[in-house]
Amino acid sequence: MKTIYYCIACFFMVNMSFSQFQHSYGTETSDMGRSLTQLKKVEKGYLIAGYTARSYIGSLEATLVKTDLNGNQIWSRVYGGESHEYFNSVRQSNYFSPNNPVAYVAAGITYSYGAGQGDAFLVGVDTNGFPVFSRVFGGERLDTFHCVQSIKDENGKPGYIMVGETRSYGNAYPGSNIYVVKTDFQGNLTGATVIGGEGDQRGLWIEQTRDGGYVISGSTTNRRCGGSGALTNPPTDLFVVKLKPDLNLEWNRILGYPDELDPTIGYRNEATCVKQNKDGDFVLTGYTNSFGINNSQDAFLLYMSNGGNFLGMKTYGTERGEYGYGIEVTQDASGKQLYTIVGLNNLSSTRKAMLFQTDSGGNLLWARNYGRNGTEIGIELVSDDFDKGFAFTGFTSSIGAGGIDKYLVETTDTGKTGTPCEKEIELKEIKHEPCVTRSVQQIFVDDYREIQHPVIKIEFKEDICGTASGFRAGEIKALEKNPKAELFPNPVNNLLTIRTGEVSRIIEMKIFDMKGKEVVGDNDVSQTGDIVISTESLNPGVYIVKLKSENGKSHILKFLKE
């Protein structure tokens, strides 16, 4: 066997210290990532929930995409019927075991099944994405889930809790109302309540609290805060609800602008996410133009005690508009709390996904946006427990297969990805004092049914930021998908062997950093057998090897230099 050694010390190298990435997954139509969970039980990776407009079963399909920790697609599935479905939320089950094959649960809406215009949709799947159970919840009008969480109920039994909105119980409360559903670990209903009253109410996020109860964030148009009562089109105000473990109301708060509002402006304020911090208090994010700069939308942080008392509020934005969609509570090396928010940053001609971080007092530490020359949005954020950073999903039109694609971005703990698709930004921070009131009622309901629906295995086209220098979107493949070529050892300290195996004669080899910059190339390899490379002079980081064989095929492999 012929072995050729390459020393790449003489080639220009770019300082590379990141293992983070920006990936896309999609089709030639529209594809959206709406929720993200990091897989930590039994397996490691990410799971993205959302939808695709590519017609596999009906007109719009709910999707799950499973990746490894480097963002490489492992499998993708679509779920649905003759009409359209989509997932808004996904979680890894905390109770996966041989006796409970449900590994992941996803929640959203189905228009193909159920009792009415659209029903809340819950699916439990195994590690390969095949359904273990499927349930629909709701009445004869529109019902949807926006968030699902794994829980233990008041008796210590495992299950799931979902929150969303419903219009099916207008006899009790006209309009849209918050819909909360609790199930056992097999998706069977154990409790459900509708929370409403005057105006429209939406539940966008739910968390189980340390006392076994639940906290919900969302919005309401109850007309009770500030000077909004005289407006023909009342603003949506921030809405926070605390439930006891048995789903009975404990307290609720409506937070809005304290003064008169301009009747010519439509005011939209949403609390999109709430988390409990280490002190037991609540921190919320979302967006507001009642408090925004020149009535533009601004992202916000809002603090409340565990008893519902207002503790503080700050907005973060520009005059162009910023939105907060998700929040993570972490700690720095000294144990001080940090709050990191994902959302979007409006520019003059487009929008970019955004991350920013504050200290426990809401003082801005850093802010960045992400994307290339198209449109990006970040929708849900998770802590990356393995690299001690963050990851978020949403959509991108800068990279991908054509339209808008699912977007998965992994960053360091300061928001860096090590790609050219990121930029530091400036946000203005302003303190506010909202008015605070309360007004809500509830009823208990019990509508749900089991369904069966098709599931189809698909493969989305993948792309990464920085591929323009050396790759096409369809070329990016995980090492596991190319058994005819391999790299070892991986990770590597010095000598890296490329074993071509059954691959036909290699005529070209190139190595790229994760910014897409070619750092070594040999256009005349012309050999079969092993290729051995010295990586001694490489900086730590992830690199991509592109091999071209004499039959014209390309083979993409990754390695990590320690």
N, C-alpha and C positions, 0 to 999 in steps of 0.2 A: 504494500500500500504506500502510495506516495504521500509525503507530508511536506507542506510548505509553511515556513514560519514568516510572519509579518511583524515587523516592529513599527509601531505607529507613533513613536516619539517625535518623528520629524514632521508630522502633519500638524496643521493648525488646530488647536483645541480650544473649545469654549468652556469656561468654568461652569460646571454642572453639579449642583448639590441637591436637586429635587427628585423625588420619586412621584410627585403629584402629576395631574393630567387634566386635560379637557377633552372629553369624548362626545361623540354624537351617534345616534342609532335611529334609522328611519327608512322611509320609502320615498318614492317620487312625489307623494302627496303630503298631507300634514300629519305630524306625529308629535304628541305632547307627553312630557313627563310631568306628572302632577304630584307624585309622592315618592319618598325615598326612605328605605330602611337599610341599616348596615347589618349584615348577617354575622352573628357572633356565637350562635349556639350550633354546635356540631360542625358547621362549615363557616367559611369566611368569604366575604364579598359584599355585593350590593344587590338590592332588588328595587326596581323602578316600576311604579304603577302609572297608568295613564290611558291613552287611547291612540288609535291610528285611523285615519280617514280612508286608508286603502281597504277596499271591499273584499273581505275573505268569506264572511258569512252573511252580513247584512250591510247597512250603510255606514256604520261607525262601530268600531270594535274596541272593547276593553282589552288592555294589554298588560302583561308582566314581562319584564326583561331582567334576567339574572346575569350578573357579571362576577368576575373574580375581583380581587382587591386592586388590580391594575386597570380595571374598567373593561377587560376583554369579555365579550359576550359569550356566555355559556349556553343559555337557551332563551328563547322568546316564545310566548304563547298569546293567542288571541281568544277571547271569550265573548259569546254573544248569541243573537238570534236574528230574526228577519229585519228588525228595525235597528236601533242603535243603543249601545251601552258604553259606559266609560267608568273607570276607577278614579276616585279622588284620593284614596288613602290606602296604604299597605303597611303591615307590620309582620315581623317574625313572631311566631307563636312562642310564648315563654314556656309552653308545656308540651313541646314536641317529645315523643317517646315511641317505642314500639307499640304501645297500647293506644297511642293517639297520633295517627299519621299526619295530622294537620301541621304542616311546617310554617305556612304563611296564611294570613287572612287579608283580603282586599275588599274594600267597600266603595260604593258609588251609586249608580242609577242604571236601571234597565227600562227600556221602552218596549221590549219584545215580550215580556212576561209580567204577570201580576194582575192587579184588579182595575187599573185605571190609566191615567195619562202618562204615568212614569212612576215606578216604584223603587224604593230604597233596596239596594242590592248588596248581598254579602256572600262571598265565596271563600271557602277554605280549601287550600291545595296542598299537595305533598311536595317533596323536595324537587320533583321534576315538573311541577306546575300543573299536574293533573288534579281535577276537582275531587275533593273528599265530600264536601257538601256545598250546596247552593241554596240560598234563601232569599225571598223577597218580603218586604215589610211595607205596610201602609194601606191606605184606603183607595177610594175611587178617583182621587185627584192626584196632583203631583207630590211625590215624596222622594227625598234623596238623602244620602249620607255624605258628609264632608270629611269625617275623621273617624278612625277606628283605633282602639287601643286594647292590648292584652291586660287583663285585670285579675284580681281575686275578689270575689263578691263578699258580702257581709258575713257569710258562713265559711270563708276561706277557700271556696271552690273556684277553680280556674274558669275563665270565660273571656268575653269580649264586651266592650262598650262602644257604641257608636253615637254620634251626634250629627244632625243635619237640619232639614226643614221640611215641613209638611203643609199642604193646603187641603188635606182630606178631612179635617175635623172642624169645618166651618160652622157647624151647628153650635159648637162651644165657643170658638174664637175665630171670627172672620179673618180672612187674609192668610198670610204665611206665619207659621209658628215654629218654635224650636221643637225638634223631634229627637228624643233620647231613647235608645233601645239597648237592652242588656240581654246577653245570651250566655248559655253554657259553652264549653269548649267545642261542642259539636254544632254550634249555631242554632240551638233550640231556644226559643224565647223564654226568658225568665222575668222580664219586666220591661215596661215601656211607658213613657210619659210624654205629654204634649204641654209645652210651656208657652203661654201666650197672653193675650189681652188686647188692649187698644193698639192699633197699628200693626206693622209687620215685624216679625222677629226671625233672625237667622242664627243658628248655631254653627260656627265654623271650626271650632277646636274643642276637644275635651281631654282632660288629664285626670287620672286617679290621684287623689291627694293622700298625704301620709296618715290621715285619720280614717281612711277607707272610703271617703266620699269622693265627690267629683267636682271639678271646676270647669266652666264652659265660657268661652269667649265668642262674641259675635256682634250683632247690631240690632237696633230697633228703631222704628219710626213712631214712637209713642207720643210725641209732641209735648212732652212734660218738662224738657230741660231748657233753660235760658229763655230767649224770646222767640222760640220756634212755633209757639202755639198759633200765631196769626198767619203763618205761611201757608199758602195753598198747597205747595209741594214741600212738606216738612223734611228736614234733614234726617239721614240715618245717624243715630248716636251710638256710641260704644256701649256694649251690653255685656255684663259679667254676671254669671249665675253660679251659686254654690249649692250643690245637692248633698244630702246625707247618703250613707251607703245604700239605703233602701229606695233611693231616687226621690224622696220627698224634699221639697224646697227648704233650704237653710237660710239663704239670703240672696238678694239680687241687687245690682247697682246699674244705673244708667248714667253715663258721663257724657256731657255735651258742652257746647259753647255757652258761656255764661251771659253774653250780651245779645243785643239785637243783631239779626243776620240780614244780609242784603237779599231781598225777595227775588232778585233777578238771577241769582246764582244757585245752582243745584249743589247741595252739600252732601257729601258722601263720606262717612266715617265708619271704618270697620276695624274691630279687634280680631285679627286673623289668627293669633296664636297666643297661648298662655302657658307658662311654666311655673312650678313652685321652686323657689330658691332654697339654699341650705338653711336659711333662717325660718322657713315655713311660710314666708310671704309669697305673693304672686307678682310676676313681672309679665307684662303683655306687650305685644307689638302689633302693628297694623298700619293704617294710613288715614290721614285726615286732611281735608281742605278747609274745615272750619277754623283750624289753628294754623294752617299752612301759610307759607310766605306768599303774600298777595293772593291768597285763596287758591294757590296751587296745592296739589297733594304733597304732603310730607310724611315720611316714615316717623314713627314715634315709639318711645318707651314709656310705659305707665306702670306705676308701682302701687300695689294694694296690700294691706295686711290680710292675714288669714281670716280675720273677722269682717272684711269688706270695707275697711277704712281707707280712704285715699291717702297715699303717701307722697306722690310726686309724679310729674309728667314732663317730658322733653320731646321736642320734634327735631328732626334732622333732615335737611333738604336744601334745595335751591329754588329758584323761581320757575324752573322747568317742570318739576314734579318728581317725587320719589315715593316708592311704596315699600312697606315692610310686609313680608308674608310669613316668615318663620323665625324662630329664635332658639338659641341654645344657651344654657347656663353652664359655664365651666369655671375653673379656678386657675390662677397663675401659680408659679412655683412657690410663692409664699402663702398660698391658700386663700388669697383674695378673689372674690367673685368677679367674673367677666361675663358680659352679655354680648352675643354675636347675632346679628340680624341679617337675613337674606331677603332680597327683593329686587327692585329695578330702579335704575337711574336714567331719567329722560335726558337725552341730548337734543341738540337743535333739529336733527333730522332723523334720529332713530332712538332706540332704547337699548340699554345694556343691563345684564344681570349685575347685581351689586351685593357686596358684603361690607358691613362695617361693625366695629367692635367698640364697646365702652367699658369703663370700669364700673364698680358697683354703684357709684353715684351718678352714672349716666354721662360721664365726661368722655368725649370721643377720643379713641386711641389711634385708630386708622380706618381708612375706607378705600375700597377698590371696586372697579367695575371690570367686566369680563366680556370677551367677544372680539370679533374682528371687525368687519365692515357691514354687517347685517344687523339683525335684531336678536337680542337675547333677553330672557327673563329667568330669574331664579325664584322657585316657588317653595321648595321645602329643604330645610337644612338639618343635617345630623352631625354629631361629633364623630370623628374618625378615631376610634379607640386604639387602633393599631399604630398609626403614625402620629397620634396626638394632635391632629389638625381638624379639618372640617370637610364635608362633602355636601353638595347640593344638586338638585335636579330642577329641570324646567324645560325650556326649548331654545333652539338656536336656528338662525337662518344663515349664519356666516360659514359654518362647516356642515357637511352632511350630504345627503343624497339628492337634494333638489329643492323641496319646499321648506317646511320647518321640521326640525328633527328633535327627538328627545336629547336632552343635554345632561351630561354627568360631569361634574367638576370636583376634583379633590384638591384641597389646598393645605398649606402649612397652618400652624396656629396663628399666623399673622396674615393669612389670606393669600399667600403667594403660591403660584402654580408652576413657576419656572418655564412658562411658555410666553410667546409674544402676544398672547390674547388676554392681557390684563393691564390695568392702568390705575395708578393712584388718583383719587379724586378728593375734592374738598366739599364738606357739608357744613352748613350753618346750624348750630344747635341753639334752641330757644326753650326756656322754661315756660310752663303754662299752669293755670289753675282752672280746671273745668268746673261746671256745676255738677252736682251729684244728687240723684234722686232714685226712686225705686217704684216699680209698678209691674206686677206680674201675677199670674195665676197658673194653675196646672190641673190637668186631668190625666187619668191612667187609661191606656188602651192596650189591645192585645191582637192586632191584625198581623198575621204572617203566614207564609206558606212555603213549602219546599218545591224547587223546580229542578229540571235537568236541561242542560244546554250544551251545544257543541263546544269543543276546544280544539284549536288547530296549532300545530307546531310551525313556526316560521323562523326566518333568519333576517334580521334587519341589516341593512348596509351600515358599516361602521366608518367613522372618520375621526381624526384627532386634530386639534389645533397644532399647526406647524408642519403639516404633511405636504404643503405646497412644494417644498424644495425637493422631495424625493418620492412621494407616494400618491396614488389615486385612492379615493375613498374605498373602493371595493377591494383594495389590496391588503388592508389591515386585518390580519388574522392572528389569533392567539397561537402560541407555540403548540398547545394541545391539539389544535386542528390541523397540524402539519406533521404527521408522524414520520414522514420520509426524511426529515432533516431535524437535527437537534443540536443544542449547545450544552456544553458541560465543562467544568462545574459551573453552576449558576445558582447563587451569586458566585462571582469570581474575584480573586485577589490579584492574580498575575496572568498565567497562561490560560487562554480560552480556546477550547477545541470546537470547531464547527464540523460535525459529522454529517456528510451529505447523504450517506446511506443509499437509498434507492433512487434518489434524485439523479436525473441525467446530468451529463457533464456541465459543470459550472463554468460560465464564460465571463461573469461579472460579479463583483462583490463590492458593496458600499456599506458604510456605517454612518449612522446619523445620531445626533443627540435628540432630546425630546423637544427641542425647538425647531426640528426639521432641518437643521444645518448639517450638511455633509462634512464629516470630520476625517474620513479616510475613504479612499476609493481605489479600486483596481479594475480597470476596464479590460484586462486581458489575463484572466486567471487561467482559463483553458485547462481544467483538470477535473479529475474525479478523486474521491478519497477525502481524508481529513485536511482541514485548514486550521492551523494553530496560530493564534494571535497573542502577542504580548500586550497586556493591558496595564502594565506597570505605571505608565505615565498618565493614565486616564484619571480624571477627578472622579470621586464617588458620584454615582447617579445611574439612571436608566438609559440604555442605548438600544438602538434598533439596527439589526443587520438585514440587508436586502440582498438576496442572491438571485441571479438570473441564470437560468439554465439554457442549453442550446436549443431546446424546443420552444423557447420564448416565454416560459412560465416564470413568474416571480415567487419567491419564497421569503416570508417575513418572519423574523425571530427577534426576541427581546433578550437582553441580559442585564444584570445588575452588577455594577462594579462597586465593591465594598471599600 
